[in-house]
């Protein structure tokens, strides 16, 4: 995958003030010169502070992949998002910090079945070697993964393996031996993901239209998640607690755990019953 084509490097996009505001959003000082260590600090900080969430779909908010809209949502409104939003916004920050970033399309595994093309957006970052960076997949690697490494890569969230498949440059990314997604080598523009983003936010077949989620990793290696009206906390050792929330408790939990101030709770739409 070393010699995959890359588009011309896009303009930095963020002003110095916007870059500073983004770093403040993820509670990280200026990381300095691009390096694997600095990249790892950026990814960990982003994962720890910007939640994976699909609340906009259920609040009637338009999911907009325009760069300015992503910055407004993630930085100014201090919200999260799902893969197109989180990795799209993070790519802008990394580019403004001097990293060479490519947007790659992936198909997510649902058991042994693959999702549609452009099902997921992940980032390739090229330093002395190519790295997989992903802050938009929910529970996934907390550190960047070496794309050219074929052995296990240890991470606080599991053992990750990158495996070539199909003979066209595709790579399967596995966590603890279970395939997570199939990554293609070709770089795309963010606008190329817009049709599948629209499908994910509107189709009754999409996981995102059928439930609400908001989730962050915790400092101790666990996770805290609100799904529907339940607060779920997990620990690295496999412990799990669930708490049913009233409406007022749910609004308070969004503020306490995720820094998200809502004036109303997201509501699931009345979706048709699907066959099977």
C-alpha positions as CSV (number, residue, x, y, z in Angstrom):
1,X,0.0,0.0,0.0
2,X,3.1,2.3,0.0
3,X,2.6,3.5,-3.5
4,X,-1.2,4.2,-3.6
5,X,-2.0,7.4,-5.5
6,X,-2.7,10.6,-3.6
7,X,-4.5,13.7,-4.7
8,X,-2.9,17.1,-4.5
9,X,-2.6,18.2,-0.9
10,X,-5.6,20.3,-0.1
11,X,-5.2,23.8,1.3
12,X,-4.9,23.9,5.1
13,X,-8.5,25.1,5.4
14,X,-8.3,26.2,9.0
15,X,-7.1,29.6,10.1
16,X,-4.6,29.8,13.0
17,X,-7.5,30.8,15.2
18,X,-9.6,27.9,14.0
19,X,-6.8,25.5,14.6
20,X,-6.2,26.9,18.1
21,X,-9.9,26.5,18.8
22,X,-9.9,22.9,17.6
23,X,-6.9,22.0,19.8
24,X,-8.7,23.6,22.7
25,X,-11.8,21.5,21.9
26,X,-9.7,18.4,22.3
27,X,-7.8,19.7,25.3
28,X,-4.4,19.4,23.7
29,X,-1.6,22.0,23.4
30,X,0.0,22.6,20.0
31,X,1.5,19.2,19.2
32,X,4.4,20.6,17.3
33,X,6.1,19.0,14.3
34,X,4.3,16.1,12.6
35,X,5.6,12.7,14.0
36,X,4.1,9.3,14.9
37,X,4.2,10.3,18.5
38,X,2.4,13.6,17.9
39,X,-0.2,11.9,15.7
40,X,-0.9,9.4,18.5
41,X,-1.4,12.2,21.0
42,X,-3.8,13.9,18.6
43,X,-5.8,10.7,18.0
44,X,-6.1,9.9,21.7
45,X,-7.1,13.4,22.6
46,X,-9.8,13.5,19.9
47,X,-11.2,10.1,20.9
48,X,-11.3,11.1,24.6
49,X,-13.1,14.4,24.1
50,X,-15.3,14.2,20.9
51,X,-18.1,11.6,21.2
52,X,-19.2,9.2,18.6
53,X,-22.9,10.1,18.3
54,X,-25.8,10.1,15.9
55,X,-28.1,12.5,17.7
56,X,-28.5,14.9,14.8
57,X,-30.5,12.3,12.9
58,X,-33.0,12.1,15.7
59,X,-33.1,15.8,16.5
60,X,-34.1,16.7,13.0
61,X,-30.7,18.4,12.3
62,X,-29.2,18.2,8.8
63,X,-25.9,16.3,8.7
64,X,-23.7,18.6,6.6
65,X,-20.3,17.5,5.3
66,X,-19.2,21.0,4.2
67,X,-15.9,21.8,6.0
68,X,-17.3,24.9,7.7
69,X,-20.3,23.0,9.0
70,X,-18.1,20.3,10.5
71,X,-16.0,22.9,12.3
72,X,-19.1,24.6,13.6
73,X,-20.6,21.4,14.9
74,X,-17.6,19.7,16.4
75,X,-15.7,22.8,17.6
76,X,-18.0,25.7,18.1
77,X,-21.1,23.6,19.3
78,X,-18.8,21.0,21.0
79,X,-20.8,18.2,19.6
80,X,-19.7,14.8,18.2
81,X,-20.8,12.9,15.1
82,X,-20.3,9.7,13.2
83,X,-17.5,8.7,10.8
84,X,-18.0,11.2,8.0
85,X,-18.2,14.1,10.4
86,X,-15.5,13.1,12.9
87,X,-12.9,11.8,10.5
88,X,-13.8,14.6,8.0
89,X,-13.2,17.3,10.7
90,X,-10.1,15.6,12.1
91,X,-8.6,15.5,8.6
92,X,-8.9,19.3,8.4
93,X,-7.1,19.7,11.7
94,X,-4.3,17.2,10.7
95,X,-3.8,18.9,7.3
96,X,-3.6,22.3,9.0
97,X,-0.9,20.9,11.3
98,X,1.2,19.8,8.3
99,X,0.2,16.1,8.0
100,X,-0.4,14.5,4.6
101,X,-3.9,13.1,4.9
102,X,-6.0,11.0,2.5
103,X,-9.6,10.1,2.9
104,X,-10.2,6.3,2.4
105,X,-13.5,4.5,1.9
106,X,-14.3,1.3,3.8
107,X,-17.1,-1.3,3.9
108,X,-18.1,-2.3,7.4
109,X,-18.4,-6.0,8.3
110,X,-21.8,-7.1,9.8
111,X,-20.8,-10.6,10.8
112,X,-19.4,-12.0,7.6
113,X,-21.4,-9.7,5.4
114,X,-19.9,-6.4,4.0
115,X,-21.8,-3.2,4.0
116,X,-22.1,-0.9,1.0
117,X,-19.2,1.0,-0.6
118,X,-18.4,4.3,1.3
119,X,-20.0,2.7,4.4
120,X,-17.2,4.2,6.5
121,X,-14.6,7.0,6.2
122,X,-11.2,6.4,7.6
123,X,-7.9,8.3,7.2
124,X,-4.5,7.4,5.9
125,X,-1.7,9.7,7.2
126,X,1.7,9.5,5.5
127,X,4.8,10.1,7.6
128,X,7.9,7.9,7.1
129,X,5.3,5.1,6.7
130,X,1.6,5.1,6.2
131,X,-0.7,5.1,9.2
132,X,-4.4,4.3,9.6
133,X,-6.1,6.9,11.8
134,X,-9.7,6.6,12.8
135,X,-11.6,8.7,15.3
136,X,-15.1,7.8,13.9
137,X,-15.8,4.1,14.4
138,X,-16.9,4.0,18.0
139,X,-14.9,1.3,19.8
140,X,-11.7,0.9,17.7
141,X,-8.0,1.4,18.1
142,X,-7.0,4.3,20.4
143,X,-3.6,4.6,18.6
144,X,-2.8,5.0,14.9
145,X,-2.2,1.6,13.2
146,X,0.7,0.9,10.8
147,X,-0.9,0.1,7.4
148,X,2.2,-1.8,6.2
149,X,2.5,-4.0,9.3
150,X,1.1,-7.5,9.0
151,X,1.6,-8.7,12.5
152,X,-0.6,-8.0,15.5
153,X,-0.6,-4.4,16.8
154,X,-1.3,-4.1,20.5
155,X,-3.7,-1.4,21.6
156,X,-5.6,-0.6,24.8
157,X,-8.8,-1.6,22.9
158,X,-7.5,-4.9,21.6
159,X,-5.1,-6.6,19.2
160,X,-5.4,-5.2,15.7
161,X,-4.3,-6.8,12.4
162,X,-4.2,-5.4,8.9
163,X,-4.5,-8.1,6.3
164,X,-4.4,-7.7,2.5
165,X,-7.4,-9.2,0.6
166,X,-8.6,-9.5,-2.9
167,X,-5.5,-8.5,-4.9
168,X,-6.6,-4.9,-5.6
169,X,-4.9,-3.2,-2.6
170,X,-7.8,-3.7,-0.2
171,X,-7.0,-4.3,3.4
172,X,-9.2,-6.0,6.1
173,X,-8.8,-4.5,9.5
174,X,-9.4,-7.0,12.4
175,X,-9.8,-6.4,16.1
176,X,-9.0,-9.5,18.2
177,X,-9.4,-11.6,15.1
178,X,-12.8,-10.3,14.1
179,X,-13.0,-8.3,10.9
180,X,-14.1,-4.7,11.4
181,X,-14.0,-3.2,8.0
182,X,-12.4,-3.6,4.5
183,X,-10.4,-0.5,3.5
184,X,-9.8,0.5,-0.1
185,X,-6.5,2.1,-1.2
186,X,-8.0,4.9,-3.4
187,X,-8.2,8.4,-1.9
188,X,-11.5,10.4,-2.2
189,X,-12.8,13.8,-1.6
190,X,-15.2,14.3,1.4
191,X,-18.0,15.1,-1.1
192,X,-17.7,11.6,-2.5
193,X,-19.1,10.3,0.8
194,X,-22.2,12.5,0.7
195,X,-24.6,10.0,-1.0
196,X,-23.9,7.2,1.4
197,X,-24.0,9.7,4.3
198,X,-27.5,10.7,3.2
199,X,-28.5,7.0,3.0
200,X,-27.1,6.4,6.5
201,X,-29.1,9.3,7.9
202,X,-32.4,8.5,6.1
203,X,-32.8,4.8,5.2
204,X,-34.8,2.5,7.5
205,X,-32.1,-0.1,6.7
206,X,-29.4,2.1,8.4
207,X,-28.4,1.2,11.9
208,X,-28.2,5.0,12.6
209,X,-31.9,5.7,12.0
210,X,-33.0,2.8,14.2
211,X,-31.4,3.8,17.5
212,X,-29.6,6.6,19.2
213,X,-26.1,6.4,20.6
214,X,-23.5,8.7,22.2
215,X,-20.3,7.2,23.4
216,X,-16.8,8.0,24.7
217,X,-13.9,5.9,26.0
218,X,-13.0,6.6,29.6
219,X,-9.6,7.2,31.1
220,X,-9.5,3.8,32.8
221,X,-9.9,2.0,29.4
222,X,-13.7,1.5,29.5
223,X,-16.5,3.3,27.8
224,X,-19.5,5.3,28.7
225,X,-22.5,5.3,26.4
226,X,-26.1,6.6,26.3
227,X,-28.3,4.6,24.0
228,X,-32.0,5.3,24.0
229,X,-32.9,5.9,27.6
230,X,-30.1,3.8,29.1
231,X,-26.7,4.8,30.5
232,X,-24.2,2.0,29.9
233,X,-20.7,1.9,31.5
234,X,-18.2,-0.8,30.7
235,X,-14.7,-1.5,32.2
236,X,-11.6,-2.9,30.6
237,X,-12.1,-6.2,32.6
238,X,-15.5,-6.7,30.9
239,X,-17.7,-5.3,33.7
240,X,-20.9,-3.7,32.6
241,X,-23.6,-1.6,34.3
242,X,-26.8,-0.3,32.9
243,X,-29.1,2.4,34.3
244,X,-32.5,3.4,33.1
245,X,-32.8,7.2,32.8
246,X,-35.7,9.5,33.1
247,X,-35.9,12.4,30.6
248,X,-34.3,14.8,33.1
249,X,-31.6,12.3,34.0
250,X,-30.8,11.7,30.4
251,X,-30.4,15.4,29.6
252,X,-28.1,15.7,32.7
253,X,-26.1,12.7,31.6
254,X,-25.5,14.1,28.2
255,X,-24.1,17.2,29.9
256,X,-22.1,15.4,32.5
257,X,-20.5,12.6,30.4
258,X,-20.2,14.3,27.0
259,X,-20.5,18.0,27.5
260,X,-23.5,18.1,25.3
261,X,-26.3,20.5,26.3
262,X,-29.6,19.6,24.7
263,X,-32.9,21.4,25.2
264,X,-34.8,18.2,24.3
265,X,-34.1,14.5,23.9
266,X,-33.6,12.9,20.4
267,X,-36.7,10.9,19.4
268,X,-36.7,7.8,17.2
269,X,-38.9,8.1,14.1
270,X,-41.7,5.7,13.3
271,X,-39.8,3.4,10.9
272,X,-41.4,0.7,8.8
273,X,-41.0,-2.9,9.9
274,X,-38.4,-4.5,7.6
275,X,-38.6,-8.1,6.4
276,X,-36.4,-10.5,8.3
